[in-house]
Amino acid sequence: MRDFFYRHTPCPTAMLDEALTGRSHSLFVEILIFFLVFYIANIPASFILSIVAVANMISDPAFSEAIASGETYELDYEKLLEFLTNPPEWVTCINLFATVFLILAAVIYCTKIEKRPITSMGFRKTKSWFLEYLVGAGIGAGLLAVTAGLVVLFGGGSLSFTPSSFSPLFTVLFLLGYIIQGASEEIALRGYFMITLSKRQNMAVAVFASSLLFGLLHLANNGVSLLAVVNIIIFGVFLAVYMLKRGSIYGVLAIHSFWNFTQDKIFGFSVSGQGTYSSLFSFTPKFGMAIISGGTFGIEGSIVTTAVLIIALAVVFFLPTSERELSGSGFVLNV
């Protein structure tokens, strides 16, 4: 498997040369450091969510009545839990924007602690970065659209055109939010963690370890299943290989963001267990067909998604990349 991986995946010599200027640790230590960086980034995000939860409590008429009458306000913990686990659309939007702290934490750790240049995270100096992003956006949206069509075709549910529930304002805000959220996970897992691991581990280990961690981070999501975690791991491998093939991180930032955005605001699927809100289409899953529809976790928990991602990964593995393109992006084939 390792030989197969190396025959079809370029070795990022430029990124590694730059990354080697920084510190490196064992695999176990690097995983611990990653979780430390991840949870530090979640401190300000959790603080913002706490403020939002308090503001929601204060806006409760029962709270105002209790204050006015001098009585004690009894907090409804079930209502608070529902608010936190299945928040309103505007709260979910705030949460997406709050993932910017993960971007800051990963970049600060790599550049200030590991002493790596930001180019070692995949932010290559190239005039075609915006084109790379646009191509990635098309791939992310296209893959999701194909998957959604196959889910309906194989009887997982039905799609209804629901323009009345479509909110242009929330669509724009969620687009910006998903651009930030998708970038945060890719910068942390691929730009930071994967490249850091590759300083001591071979690239195959770095790719699979970062993808496995990507899957495990979704274990606490609503409706999660073993198949959903496997799909997210495959998606992680696909993104990692795509990044190595293209020689920069721009494409995978877009693939991840527009995969999520298209799920939510176009087709109305639950995104990794997140509740559904306003969307251009509405998906109604068919009872007893969770293996096809993905159940409450959403389309990422579907066996159809497994097939689509495996095919996409195979295409990326065998996608020819010329020596000129590789050298221009700082990559050379390891054959």
C-alpha angles and dihedrals in degrees: 000000000000092000090048090051093051094046091059104031127071120234111236098227096165094049092045093048088054094042092051089067088073136065124286135194139182120289093257093049092047090053091051091049091050092054090047091053090044095052094043087055089052094056096079090037090053090047090055091048090050091053090049091049092050091048089051090051092050091051090057108110089221089060092052091048092050092050093046093049095041092240127136116266111227111212114227100223093188090055091048092049090050089051092052099042098037104023126182118267095260092053091051088052091053090049090054092053091046090065086079085088090066089055091051093046094050094046094045092048094049097044101035105029103028090032091224123152113245089242088069087067091063099270092129120184101250135139091220096063093111092049089050088053093049092049089050091050090053092049093049095047092041095051091050093047092051091048092049091050092051092048089056092042092054093049102259092134144300136279121220127193105239109174090158090069092045112109114197091196095052090042092059093043092048091048090057090042094051091047088058096040095048091047092050094057094043094048091048099042104030107020095041113018102034095046091044091053092049090065090074104012127058114260094254091059091046092052096047095041093052091046093048090051089049089057095045092053087067096054093102095051121116115271095006118169136180090257091052092053091047090051092051090050090051089047088052092052090048091052093046094050091045090053091050092047094050096041096228142064098236096091096050092048088061097040092055095043097046093042087059096040093051091049093053111031101027107035101019098234123152109257109226092325095319114137122259122252138167113340142156091248130026121219119212112192119219116242113255094015100094091128087065101033097039094238120235091337090066135232092324087072093058128109086222089063089052091057094045093049093047090052091046090049091049091051092050092047092055097034106126115237119189121232089239092056092046095050090045091056095042096259133117129187116255102217 
